[in-house]
């Protein structure tokens, strides 16, 4: 099969070759013909070798994939998954027996990890995953949306659930026109929040429903204060790290919540502890999402609709360009890889 694969860390070592062995499946596994794969910063991190554990080697990256079931394992005989089903891959491998898993927190399994990091990923014609990682999607769902559910949508959805976002609360989204940002804006609206998007792209309001857009990055807190009539934001979503940390912290109101799930601009931040406890601010770290939340997301996308703005849809042969495009200054939406 054709796959993007690397034998040593580094984007220059990533190659697309035609003679990679097709993955084998066990009795409880599912073989999926990959249709469309999402391109995310975690993929660049994996290829760069910046995670403590990447297996196997040579390695196929790709943390977010969707496709069509090609074959089911011999032990899957209840008809829940059949050849020809349209599916997405829940991208967290878990043992199902640790205390985290037993409490429904599959994404922080003590013995697990991310598909595309501790297993081969979806930048290939075929991917084999455990049955419990396979979720069917309706025939009417666009592939662009389906391919954006397991990571791009699930990550902010879980973060908003962790923040316990409430009706009419002010939600401030940094990086609102990025991968997770555009989904956070839509999901925040569906949860009843008044969404303030930090972005220079006006489409995040006209096409994705943000209530307010802040484009002056030097006066974010001042703008939030004006929009909220001095109340400030109830929930701040920061997926960027140190580059927006000070603005994030300055924009939170009393008893507010700051949720973070990324550090693209750096991870080592300074924290004013007095401001933290005087305003009773809650800091929340969030990662991935649960299997149950992915089920909920599929329902949301199927009934209420979710949209994805696609900047580039590239072929698997162009995987290097796709990963480099994540950091392009003119990037205007998602990058997706057409595999099949």
C-alpha atoms as one frame of an Amber mdcrd trajectory, in Angstrom:
protein
   0.000   0.000   0.000   1.002   3.655  -0.302   1.904   5.418   2.938   3.795
   8.378   4.353   6.549   6.905   6.505   9.764   7.932   8.249  12.647   5.910
   9.666  14.212   8.747  11.665  12.731  11.947  13.122  12.604  15.008  10.891
  10.351  16.266   8.124  13.135  15.703   5.574  13.010  12.002   6.423   9.296
  11.659   5.691   8.707   9.823   2.427   5.702   8.512   0.528   6.312   5.014
  -0.805   4.128   2.439  -2.537   5.345  -0.856  -1.113   4.497  -0.586   2.588
   2.977  -3.756   3.998  -0.768  -3.553   4.498  -1.569  -3.694   8.241  -2.707
  -7.035   9.624  -5.820  -7.283  11.776  -6.585  -9.393  14.815  -9.908 -10.880
  15.773 -11.177  -7.649  17.338  -9.626  -5.241  14.835 -11.045  -3.366  11.866
  -9.218  -2.583   8.629 -10.204   0.801   7.214  -9.517   2.192   3.760  -8.616
   5.777   4.571 -10.632   8.341   2.642  -9.658  11.655   4.200  -7.154  12.456
   6.946  -6.909  15.636   8.970  -3.552  17.407   9.287  -2.831  18.707  12.783
   0.078  20.127  14.791   0.418  16.817  16.651   1.380  15.185  13.340   4.220
  17.669  12.901   5.300  17.007  16.485   5.354  13.247  15.852   7.327  13.554
  12.615   9.776  15.883  14.360  10.342  13.248  17.052   9.284  15.547  19.875
   7.274  12.947  21.793   8.961  10.680  24.345   7.513   7.540  22.748   6.912
   6.923  19.061   6.405   3.333  17.897   6.795   1.407  15.694   9.726   2.396
  13.498   9.608   2.928  10.569   6.545   4.980  11.479   3.375   6.164   9.744
   1.977   9.391  11.271  -1.608  10.659  11.099  -3.746  11.164  14.205  -7.083
  12.002  12.571  -8.611   9.781   9.919 -11.858   8.719   8.336 -12.721   6.135
   5.749 -14.601   3.022   4.743 -14.461  -0.352   6.480 -12.584  -2.843   4.302
 -12.477  -5.853   6.634 -13.592  -6.800  10.148 -11.871  -9.214  12.517 -13.089
 -12.764  12.949 -14.310 -12.079  16.494 -16.562  -9.198  15.422 -19.742 -11.053
  14.570 -22.513  -8.949  16.072 -23.025  -6.878  12.925 -22.170  -3.601  14.645
 -19.424  -2.904  12.116 -19.675  -4.140   8.536 -17.637  -3.863   5.380 -18.618
  -0.687   3.546 -19.525   1.329   6.664 -18.402   4.967   6.694 -16.412   5.497
   9.880 -14.121   7.771  11.849 -11.322   6.622  14.117 -11.303   7.546  17.807
  -7.637   8.328  18.136  -6.818   7.228  21.669  -5.596   3.721  22.407  -6.595
   2.574  25.892  -6.437  -0.629  27.921 -10.023  -0.328  29.205  -9.092  -1.567
  32.695  -7.126   1.189  34.445  -8.847   3.562  36.861  -9.020   6.322  34.236
 -10.679   4.066  31.671 -13.117   2.683  34.238 -14.161   6.280  34.934 -14.773
   6.917  31.226 -11.565   8.904  30.682 -10.123   6.805  27.840  -7.962   9.667
  26.553  -5.799   9.674  29.710  -5.478   5.922  30.060  -2.435   5.177  32.200
  -1.204   2.656  29.649  -2.478   4.235  26.447  -1.538   6.824  23.889  -2.400
   8.425  20.587  -2.960   6.651  17.281  -0.304   7.983  14.953   2.188   8.117
  17.839   2.194   4.809  19.733   0.713   3.037  16.694   0.871   3.674  12.990
  -1.543   6.365  11.885  -3.816   7.346   9.044  -1.420   8.846   6.488  -1.725
   5.607   4.544  -4.155   3.822   2.264  -5.156   1.496   5.101  -5.185   1.644
   8.881  -5.967  -1.135  11.348  -7.501  -0.193  14.710  -9.352  -1.949  17.538
 -13.109  -2.272  17.100 -13.754   0.035  20.070 -11.981   2.848  18.190 -14.329
   2.673  15.202 -17.387   4.945  15.086 -19.892   4.930  12.243 -21.019   8.216
  10.679 -24.141   8.821   8.568 -23.960   8.590   4.777 -25.138  12.191   4.504
 -22.191  13.591   6.489 -19.535  15.359   4.427 -16.126  13.705   4.580 -14.565
  17.060   5.498 -16.699  17.171   8.643 -16.233  13.482   9.430 -12.455  13.775
   9.165 -12.548  16.738  11.555 -14.467  15.044  14.370 -11.942  12.775  16.166
  -9.431  15.490  17.071 -10.228  18.915  15.636 -13.761  18.906  17.082 -13.416
  16.514  20.012 -10.588  18.471  21.655 -12.508  21.767  22.070 -15.752  19.921
  22.830 -14.127  18.162  25.774 -12.488  21.431  26.863 -15.856  23.227  26.903
 -17.378  20.364  28.885 -14.509  20.554  31.366 -15.199  24.278  31.729 -18.918
  23.584  32.324 -19.877  26.345  29.906 -23.352  27.716  30.682 -26.129  29.544
  28.876 -25.312  33.205  28.101 -21.797  33.016  29.521 -19.082  34.873  27.634
 -16.657  32.501  25.923 -13.381  33.928  24.611 -11.698  31.770  21.948  -8.090
  32.411  20.991  -6.984  31.169  17.576 -10.635  31.180  16.570 -10.004  30.631
  12.865  -7.605  27.729  13.440  -8.450  24.031  13.394  -9.859  23.684  16.895
 -10.850  27.340  17.103 -13.456  27.258  14.353 -15.042  24.206  15.988 -14.911
  25.800  19.458 -16.820  28.811  18.153 -19.590  26.639  16.700 -19.804  24.325
  19.697 -19.805  27.238  22.131 -22.750  28.736  20.268 -24.619  25.426  20.326
 -24.070  25.301  24.100 -25.673  28.730  24.457 -22.575  30.858  25.080 -21.923
  34.347  23.753 -18.768  33.765  21.762 -15.956  36.290  21.428 -13.505  35.204
  18.732  -9.927  36.445  18.578  -9.146  36.430  14.873  -8.315  38.638  11.908
 -10.678  36.604   9.727 -14.159  38.079   9.477 -15.579  34.758   8.238 -15.456
  33.424  11.776 -18.437  35.696  12.453 -20.261  35.726   9.122 -19.923  31.993
   8.417 -19.373  30.387  11.816 -21.561  32.447  14.105 -19.211  34.227  16.501
 -21.070  37.019  18.298 -18.043  39.310  18.470 -14.633  39.360  16.776 -11.504
  40.949  18.238  -8.864  41.600  15.597  -6.653  44.023  17.547  -4.263  41.609
  19.251  -2.693  44.391  21.326  -5.946  45.315  23.064  -7.720  42.000  23.615
  -8.514  42.470  27.319  -9.715  46.052  26.731 -12.045  44.848  23.992 -13.362
  42.015  26.129 -14.095  44.494  28.937 -16.020  46.709  26.543 -17.997  43.813
  25.034 -18.940  42.377  28.421 -19.616  45.786  30.020 -16.819  45.244  32.521
 -17.709  41.672  33.426 -14.873  40.047  31.420 -14.981  36.501  30.029 -16.481
  33.625  31.994 -14.473  31.037  30.040 -11.268  31.526  28.072 -10.064  28.862
  25.639  -6.322  29.054  25.013  -4.887  26.500  22.597  -1.782  28.507  21.708
   0.321  28.687  24.878   2.627  31.417  26.073   2.055  33.771  23.115  -1.496
  34.504  24.257  -1.170  33.644  27.939  -1.023  37.169  29.361  -3.984  38.281
  27.246  -5.896  35.160  28.283  -5.322  35.735  31.978  -6.104  39.452  31.725
  -9.443  38.682  30.055 -10.914  36.382  32.707 -13.590  37.656  35.037 -14.201
  36.821  38.682 -14.779  33.086  39.185 -13.853  32.517  35.547 -12.231  29.474
  33.980  -9.162  29.330  31.762  -8.909  26.129  29.752  -5.747  25.241  27.866
  -4.956  22.353  25.547  -2.030  23.510  23.436   1.357  25.166  23.491   2.304
  25.975  19.905   3.841  29.310  20.917   5.624  27.896  23.965   4.665  26.145
  27.171   6.497  27.875  30.041   4.222  30.639  31.312   4.326  33.022  34.289
   1.436  33.023  36.713   0.349  35.706  39.169  -0.881  33.578  42.040  -2.460
  36.521  43.871  -4.680  37.339  40.894  -5.519  33.670  40.616  -6.863  33.259
  44.129  -8.257  36.770  44.631 -10.513  36.374  41.604 -11.051  32.656  42.276
  -9.938  31.798  38.750  -9.878  28.132  37.823  -7.109  26.791  35.583  -8.110
  23.688  33.658  -5.862  21.475  31.570  -7.709  19.499  28.929  -6.633  16.881
  26.417  -8.501  14.993  23.728 -11.944  13.761  24.622 -13.867  10.674  25.661
 -15.429   8.001  23.485 -18.859   9.063  24.719 -18.159  12.674  23.740 -17.260
  11.512  20.236 -20.651   9.787  20.047 -22.284  13.046  21.104 -20.297  14.988
  18.508 -21.408  12.665  15.723 -25.012  13.308  16.781 -24.413  17.075  16.891
 -22.801  17.076  13.469 -25.593  14.890  12.079 -28.525  16.885  13.451 -27.469
  20.459  14.200 -24.639  20.575  11.715 -20.990  21.537  11.970 -18.995  23.293
   9.270 -15.357  23.135   8.312 -13.495  25.757   6.319 -10.948  23.958   4.156
  -7.892  25.877   2.985  -6.177  23.086   1.084  -7.069  19.520   0.222  -3.872
  17.788  -0.843  -2.935  14.333  -2.036  -0.976  11.921   0.149   2.060  12.544
  -2.052   2.001  16.157  -0.830   2.175  15.293   2.870   5.301  17.411   3.466
   3.606  20.458   1.989   0.581  19.729   4.166   2.623  19.636   7.380   4.581
  22.752   6.455   1.310  24.510   5.646   0.253  24.299   9.287   2.593  27.218
   9.975   1.897  29.252   6.841   1.061  32.882   7.611  -1.630  32.905   4.943
  -3.308  29.682   6.110  -7.047  30.197   5.955  -8.752  27.052   7.208  -8.037
  23.346   7.515  -5.547  21.245   5.600  -6.778  17.769   4.660  -5.132  14.833
   2.923  -7.071  12.936   0.270  -5.828   9.384   0.566  -8.384   7.271  -1.329
